[in-house]
Amino acid sequence: MFSLKKIFILLLVLVLALSLCGTATASDISVKLNGSQLSFDVPPTLDNGRTLVPLRAIFEAIGADVKWDGDTQTVTATKDGTVVALTIGSKTAYKNNGPVELDVPGKIINQRTLVPLRFVGEAFGSNVVWDGNTRTITITSGSGSGSPPSDPPTKSKMKAHFIDVGQGDAILIQFPNGKSMLVDGGPRTAGEKLVSYLKKAGITSIDIVVATHPHEDHIGGLLNVLNNFPVNKVIDSGYPHTSKTYEDYLSLIDQKDISFEIAHAFNSINIDPGVKITILHPGTTMADSNNNSIVLKLQHNQVGFLLTGDAEAEAEKYLMERTDATTLKSDILKVGHHGSRTSTSDAFLKKVSPSTSIIMLGEDNSYGHPHSETITKLVKIGSEVYQTNVNGHIVVFSDGNKVNVFTVSDKPISSDSVVIEGGEVTLQRYVGSIKSDKYHYPSCRYAQSINPENETWFNSKSDAQTAGYVPCGVCKP
């Protein structure tokens, strides 16, 4: 089964394709690959608002071997062990036998195969960027998992990067006016990785750094950040710690003469007039660092983000007592304390009611995060759950009315892809055969008879059905 890493780049390029609609004719569009201009005997064209580009010319330019089967009207491209196939007239392409849904099918124009631009971006991991001023499509081969996804330039768009730093938090907010805010910096061991990510995201300076609380897994990486970027201001929870990491963090702020501010509930952070940022907590001093975490509400027009640090049930209760339902209600919830059962109380979750929940944690961490109780609560309310240990870097794009979520790999956990029994959550996957149109539970006797070479796996029933599969009549998934 193909990696879902590129599906989100694919969706990103779909947004790009939408931006092309109505702005360029086929003859206007030029294509550059790794800095070199490509020429075509049949130029890119528009079909129902989607951009189609010549497949063979681009794929061969990036080093893929392209073959055409006239009998089946199928083009197959192979590069470095990856095989992609597309049949003319079909809205389903395949990558290593895994289905990739297209918005418009490929077509033949003047004896040349033209395919959706987003398919080019997805097929071999290329990045695709549209420059509306020059009407140029720039394709860059393979970016690597350490790079953030890119998007078409939009002045009103806000980006929230939930950066995979292992067991810890690091959230970069890039505002529509070009300013930036970093909320936490992950552990000390992730400092270099964080700096690299920020540079790849185009960061040269940071307007505001927020340290939600003094634990090492939230401020350790800030030492590298403060040493590598000019920072205008640091906002701190004001709850001290005796650790060497916290002492080094304070010393570095003092050494670099960075403005230092203590967070107070219901103060605002003024960084972009289009985004309202309110400090919701701490409003009082509680007994431990976690419950003194800075909690931020970001409101980008109709889209709300709630960033909770490591706030636990005690802080959540305090927040509910001092804020109204509108304030807490958010589209995106950064789940408190890495998905621990000590956070995300039922009452708090009901108030927030997030459509998307993001848990930041490390693989095989010693705390057992995320706890199954937390996942169960989130899934039961219908929230899509993303985890940095599963999805890698997670980037949320907001245009002020809706959000799009892109990740390095895999899809979110949702009610369609889990089984809840006795309060425990387990992922439910389904298997089909490329030789049939049925999908099964893995335990089905028919599933167990499928030749491994013919297996195709799905993370949800909807994935299977979208790919054209129907439920097995025996196991009835």
DOKEMI-271219 format. One record per residue (C-alpha): residue in one letter; x, z, y. Coordinates in steps of 0.5 Angstrom, whole numbers, padded with zeros to 4 digits, always signed. Each point is the difference from the previous one (the first is absolute). Example, Ala and Ser with C-alpha at 12.3 -4.5 7.8 and 13.67 -1.06 7.14 Angstrom:
<sites>
a+0025+0016-0009/s+0002-0002+0007/
</sites>
This chain:
<sites>
m+0000+0000+0000/f+0003-0002+0007/s+0002+0005+0005/l-0005+0002+0005/k+0005+0001+0005/k-0001-0007+0003/i-0008+0000+0000/f+0001+0004+0006/i+0005-0005+0004/l-0005-0005-0003/l-0006+0004+0004/l+0005+0000+0006/v+0001-0007+0000/l-0008-0001+0000/v+0000+0004+0006/l+0005-0005+0003/a-0004-0006-0003/l-0006+0002+0004/s+0004+0001+0007/l+0001-0008-0001/c-0007-0002+0000/g-0002-0004+0006/t+0007+0001+0003/a+0004-0006-0003/t-0001-0007-0003/a+0003-0002-0006/s+0005-0004+0004/d+0002+0006+0004/i+0002+0004-0005/s+0008+0001-0002/v+0003+0003-0006/k+0007+0004+0000/l+0003+0003-0006/n+0005+0005+0001/g+0002-0003+0006/s+0000-0008-0002/q-0006-0005+0002/l-0004-0003-0005/s-0002-0007+0000/f-0006-0002-0004/d-0003-0007-0001/v-0007+0003+0000/p+0000+0006+0005/p-0004+0007+0000/t-0007-0001+0001/l-0006+0005+0001/d-0006+0001-0005/n-0006+0004+0001/g+0005+0004+0005/r+0005+0001-0005/t+0007-0003+0001/l+0002-0005-0006/v+0008-0002-0001/p+0003-0004-0004/l+0002+0004-0007/r+0006-0005-0003/a+0004+0000+0006/i+0000+0007+0002/f+0001+0003-0007/e+0005-0005-0001/a+0004+0002+0006/i+0000+0007-0002/g+0003-0002-0007/a-0006+0000-0004/d-0001-0005-0006/v-0007-0004+0001/k-0004-0004-0005/w-0006-0003+0000/d-0005-0001-0006/g-0004-0006+0002/d-0005+0001-0006/t-0002+0007+0002/q+0001-0001+0008/t+0005+0006+0000/v+0006+0001+0003/t+0005+0005-0003/a+0006+0003+0004/t+0006+0005-0003/k+0005+0004+0003/d+0004+0005-0002/g-0004+0002-0006/t-0007+0000+0004/v-0005-0006-0002/v-0005-0001+0005/a-0006-0005-0002/l-0006-0003+0005/t-0005-0005-0003/i-0003-0005+0006/g-0007+0002+0001/s+0001+0007-0002/k-0001+0006+0004/t+0004+0004-0005/a+0008-0001-0001/y+0004+0004-0005/k+0007+0003+0001/n+0003+0002-0007/n-0007-0001-0003/g-0003+0005+0005/p-0006-0003+0004/v+0001+0000+0008/e-0006-0002+0004/l+0000-0005+0005/d-0005-0001+0006/v+0000-0007-0001/p+0003-0005-0005/g+0006-0004+0000/k-0002-0007+0001/i+0004-0007-0001/i+0001-0004+0007/n+0003-0007+0000/q+0003+0002-0007/r+0003+0006+0002/t-0002+0007-0002/l-0002+0005+0006/v-0001+0007-0002/p-0002+0006+0005/l+0005+0003+0004/r-0001+0007-0003/f+0002-0002-0007/v+0007-0003+0002/g+0001+0007+0003/e-0002+0004-0006/a+0003-0005-0005/f+0007+0002+0000/g+0000+0006+0005/s+0001-0004+0006/n-0002+0003+0007/v-0004-0005+0005/v-0001+0001+0007/w-0004-0004+0005/d+0003-0001+0007/g-0007-0002+0004/n+0004-0003+0006/t+0005-0005-0004/r-0005-0001-0005/t+0005+0001-0005/i+0000+0003-0007/t+0006+0004-0002/i+0001+0001-0007/t+0006+0005-0002/s+0001+0001-0008/g+0000+0007-0003/s+0000+0006+0005/g+0001+0006-0005/s-0004+0006-0001/g+0004+0004+0005/s-0003-0005+0006/p-0007+0002+0003/p-0005-0006-0001/s-0001-0004+0006/d-0006-0003+0004/p-0002-0005+0005/p+0001+0002+0007/t-0006+0004+0003/k+0000+0003+0006/s-0005+0005-0002/k+0002+0002-0007/m+0003+0007-0002/k+0004+0001-0006/a+0001+0006-0004/h+0005+0000-0005/f+0000+0006-0005/i+0007-0001-0002/d+0002+0001-0007/v+0006+0006+0001/g-0001+0003-0007/q-0003+0007+0000/g-0001+0001+0007/d-0004-0003+0006/a+0002-0006+0005/i-0005-0003+0004/l+0002-0006+0006/i-0006-0002+0005/q+0001-0006+0003/f-0004+0000+0006/p-0004-0007+0003/n+0004+0001+0007/g+0007+0000-0004/k+0002+0008+0000/s+0001+0004-0006/m-0001+0006-0003/l+0003+0003-0007/v-0004+0006-0003/d+0005+0004-0005/g+0007-0003-0003/g+0000+0002-0007/p+0005+0003-0004/r+0007+0000+0002/t+0002-0004-0006/a-0005-0006+0003/g+0003+0000+0007/e+0004-0006-0001/k-0005-0004-0003/l-0005+0002+0005/v+0005-0002+0006/s+0000-0007-0004/y-0007-0001-0001/l-0001+0002+0008/k+0005-0005+0002/k-0003-0006-0005/a-0007+0002+0004/g+0003-0002+0006/i+0001+0007+0003/t+0006+0001+0005/s-0002+0006+0003/i-0006+0006-0001/d-0004+0002+0005/i-0003+0006-0003/v+0002+0004-0007/v-0005+0005-0002/a+0003+0005-0005/t-0006+0003-0003/h+0003+0006-0003/p+0007+0002-0002/h+0001-0001-0007/e+0005-0004-0003/d-0004-0006-0003/h-0003-0001+0007/i+0006+0001+0005/g+0006-0001-0004/g+0000-0008+0001/l-0001+0001+0007/l+0008+0002+0001/n+0002-0007-0002/v-0006-0003+0005/l+0002+0004+0006/n+0008-0002-0001/n-0002-0007-0001/f-0006-0001+0005/p-0001+0002+0008/v-0006+0004-0001/n-0004+0002+0007/k-0004+0006-0003/v+0000+0005-0006/i-0007+0004-0001/d+0001+0006-0004/s-0005+0005-0004/g+0004+0006+0003/y+0000+0003-0006/p+0007+0002-0002/h+0004+0000-0006/t+0007+0003-0002/s+0002-0006-0004/k+0007-0004+0002/t-0004-0006+0000/y-0005+0002+0006/e+0006+0003+0003/d+0004-0006+0000/y-0007-0004+0002/l+0000+0005+0007/s+0007-0001+0001/l+0000-0007+0000/i-0006-0001+0005/d+0004+0005+0004/q+0006-0004+0000/k-0003-0006+0002/d-0004+0003+0005/i-0007-0003-0003/s-0006+0003+0003/f-0003+0005-0004/e-0008+0002+0000/i-0004+0005-0004/a-0006-0002-0003/h-0007+0003+0003/a-0007-0002-0003/f-0004-0005+0004/n+0006-0002+0004/s+0001-0008+0000/i+0006-0004-0001/n+0000-0005+0005/i+0003-0006-0003/d-0004-0006+0000/p-0007-0001+0005/g-0003-0003-0006/v+0001+0005-0005/k-0003+0007+0001/i+0005+0006-0004/t-0002+0007+0000/i+0003+0006-0003/l-0005+0003-0004/h+0005+0006-0003/p+0003+0005+0001/g-0005+0003+0004/t+0003+0007-0002/t+0005+0003-0004/m-0001+0000-0008/a+0004+0004-0005/d+0004-0006-0003/s+0004-0006+0002/n-0005-0005-0003/n-0006+0003+0003/n+0003-0001+0007/s+0001-0007-0001/i-0002-0005+0006/v-0006-0003-0002/l-0001-0007+0004/k-0006-0004+0001/l+0001-0007+0003/q-0006-0004+0002/h+0001-0008+0001/n-0006-0002+0003/q-0005+0001-0006/v+0006+0001-0005/g+0002+0007-0002/f+0006+0003-0003/l+0001+0007-0002/l+0007+0003-0001/t+0000+0007-0003/g+0007+0001-0002/d+0000+0006-0005/a-0006+0003+0002/e-0003+0004-0005/a-0008+0003-0001/e+0002+0006+0005/a+0001-0005+0006/e-0005-0005-0003/k-0005+0006+0001/y+0002+0001+0007/l+0000-0007+0002/m-0007-0001-0002/e-0002+0007+0004/r+0003-0003+0006/t-0002-0008+0000/d-0006-0004-0001/a-0002-0005-0005/t+0002-0006+0004/t+0007+0003+0001/l+0002+0001-0007/k-0004-0007-0002/s+0006-0005-0002/d+0001-0006-0004/i+0007+0002-0002/l+0002+0006-0002/k+0007+0002-0002/v-0002+0005-0005/g+0003+0007+0001/h+0006+0003-0003/h+0002-0006-0005/g-0007+0001-0004/s+0001+0007-0001/r-0007+0004-0003/t+0002+0005+0006/s-0003-0006+0005/t-0005-0005+0000/s-0006+0005+0000/d-0007-0002-0002/a-0003+0002+0007/f+0006-0003+0003/l+0000-0007-0003/k-0008+0000+0001/k+0002+0000+0007/v+0005-0005+0000/s-0003-0005-0004/p+0006-0005-0001/s-0001-0007-0003/t+0007+0000-0001/s+0005+0006-0002/i+0007+0000+0000/i+0005+0005-0004/m+0007+0000+0001/l+0004+0003-0005/g+0006-0001-0005/e+0000-0003-0007/d+0000+0006-0005/n+0001+0005+0005/s+0001+0007-0002/y-0007+0003+0003/g-0005-0005-0004/h-0002-0003+0006/p-0005-0003+0000/h-0005+0005-0003/s-0005-0003-0004/e-0005+0004+0004/t+0001-0004+0006/i+0000-0007-0003/t-0007+0002-0003/k-0003+0002+0007/l+0003-0006+0003/v-0003-0005-0005/k-0006+0004-0001/i-0002-0002+0008/g+0002-0007-0001/s+0007+0000+0004/e+0005-0005-0002/v+0006+0004-0002/y+0007-0002+0001/q+0007+0004-0002/t+0007-0002+0003/n+0002+0002-0007/v-0004-0006-0003/n-0001-0005+0006/g+0007+0001+0003/h-0001-0001+0008/i-0007+0000+0002/v-0001-0004+0007/v-0007+0001+0003/f-0002-0005+0006/s-0006+0001+0004/d-0003-0004+0005/g-0004+0005+0003/n-0006-0002-0004/k+0002+0000-0007/v+0007+0001-0004/n+0004-0004-0005/v+0004+0004-0005/f+0007-0004-0003/t+0004+0004-0005/v+0007-0002-0004/s-0004+0000-0007/d-0006+0001-0003/k-0007+0002+0002/p-0003+0006+0002/i-0004+0005-0005/s-0007-0001+0001/s-0007+0002-0004/d+0001-0007-0003/s+0007+0002-0003/v-0001+0007-0002/v-0003+0004-0006/i-0002+0007+0002/e-0001+0005-0006/g+0000+0008+0001/g+0002-0001+0007/e+0006-0004-0002/v+0002-0007+0002/t+0003-0005-0004/l+0001-0007+0002/q-0004-0005-0004/r+0003-0007-0001/y-0003-0006-0004/v+0003-0006-0004/g-0002-0007-0001/s+0003-0006-0003/i+0002-0006+0003/k-0003-0004-0006/s-0007+0003+0001/d-0005+0002+0006/k-0001+0008-0002/y+0003+0006+0002/h+0000+0007-0004/y+0002+0007+0000/p+0007+0000-0003/s-0003+0004-0006/c-0004-0005-0002/r+0001-0004-0007/y+0000-0006+0004/a+0005+0002+0005/q+0005+0002-0005/s+0000-0006-0004/i+0002-0004+0007/n+0007-0003-0001/p+0004+0004+0005/e+0003-0007+0003/n-0008-0002+0002/e-0002+0007+0003/t-0002+0000+0007/w-0001+0007+0003/f-0005+0002+0005/n+0000+0007+0005/s-0008+0000+0000/k-0006-0004-0002/s-0001-0003+0006/d+0007-0003+0000/a-0001-0003-0007/q-0007-0003+0002/t+0003-0003+0006/a+0005-0004-0005/g-0006-0003-0003/y+0000+0005-0006/v-0007+0003-0003/p+0000+0007-0004/c+0001+0000-0007/g-0007+0001-0004/v+0003+0005-0005/c+0004+0005+0004/k-0005-0001+0006/p+0005+0002+0006/
</sites>
